[in-house]
Each structure stands twice: as C-alpha cells, then as structure tokens.
C-alpha cells in the first residue's frame, strides 16, 4: 500500500510539473482563428478573424500571412492566387491598393482583404504579431523587390516594431531582416533548420511544422538559446502532442482548444 502511495505521489508531482511547463508555452492564433478551418466563423487572415483571436484574454497574439502590393502597401493574404479564395484574379503583388480594397473573400460573410496597418492597432500591449512573409510573386514567377519590402516595413509598422516577429523562408534575406527585426526561419526540414540557426547567428529561431519535429529536436533548438514555434496544429490530439514537446510556442488552428488545454481560464 505504501509503495502504491509513493507511485501515486510521484505521478501527481510529475503531472503538476508538466502542467507548469505547458502554462509557459505561448499560444498564437494561426492566420487569426485558423488556416482553412471549416468551423471558423471568419476567413483566415481577415480583420474579423484577427480581431476575434486577439480578443481572447489569454491569447498571446496571432500569426498572419503578408504580401506586398503594387503600391508598396502590405496586405494580409495567404494563397498565391487571388482567385483561389476571393472574387479577384491574379496576384496581390500586381494589384493597386484601390483594386485590393474592393476584393472580397468567397465566404458567407464576404470579408474584405485587410492591410497590415489595420490589424496592428488591434494588438494589446502584451500581445505579439508574427508576420509570415510571402516573398514570391507567382504571376511573374519571381521574388518581390526586397528594397521596397524593407521600406514598407519601416513605414507601416507604426511603432509596433517591438511587437512584431518576421517569419522568413528565404535564406538570403535573413541576416538583413534580422538587423532590424526579430526573425525566425520557416522550414519543414528539421536538419535544414538546425543548419540555419548554426549558420545565421542573427536569427531568433525556427517556425516548423508540428508533425516533422520531435521533443528531442525541440529541446536541441532551445539549448542553442533559440526559440521554436510549431504550426499546422489542427486537432485536440495535435495540440496535446505539440505541448508534450514543450516548444516556445504554437501557432494554433484551433485557438480556443489550445488555450483551454494550456490551462488558462478564458
């Protein structure tokens, strides 16, 4: 009986320790309330979705996908082609602000495309915004102009620079971006990610798909004094698996369940 009590006590203490670890994991809404989630009230990357995600009292912020428009304005949009999700055609990079402001998502609520500046003001002081930088214009099959992109960030972050982290998957922009912002490298390959944080000392860490990294590799990244954020977490099972790896944070497609599993009251 005494042995059983000891085992129970050990298990209880271990569970409490794990719970405290989970409570330290940061939780962000992926593209607002989730990327391409059928049960989401609003379309991903819409102002409405971002606002809802930020209004959860315990939300640490959101991740959004950002593209540079033809007029030098930064817009939220995930897909390469406008016709994939909206009533528009072509690519964000080739469209004027006037044209983009008249485009709606193909959803029941017909949300409009939104400028980055219009969601920055929604952040609370204790929240952060991850900007997943979409650097290719698929209509021209070329990268966007890096100098114009840097100018856009400088002009449009509007004093929110300290609340912004930039996610970049193009190696040759990492160091220059990292000279001004907190930059994370995005990859689906763990070994490539390890090489990048060893090669580029200026970047803060990795953003990587939950399914391709295990707890051991997560801890290796953290031991290099870098951060690691997991994404593509679309179910309660996936949320729990991600938490077991103890990353710095997660970009959750099911934000409500992710926050509840973390143990904070909503």
Buried (B, 14 or more C-beta within 10 A) or exposed (E): EEEEEEEEEEEEEEEEEEEEEBEEBBBBBBBBBBBBBEEBBBBBBBBBBBBBBBEBEEBBBBBBBBBBBBEBBBBBBBBBBBEEBBEBEBBBBEBEBEBBBEBBBEBEEEBBBBBBBEBBEBBEEEBBBBBBBBBBBBBEEEBBBBEEBBEBBEEBBEEBEEBBBBBBBBBEBBBEBBEEBBBBBBBEEBEEBBBBBEEBEEBBBBBBBBBBBEEEBBEBBBEBEBBBBBBBBBEEEBBBBBBBBBBBBBBBBBBBBBBBBBEBEE
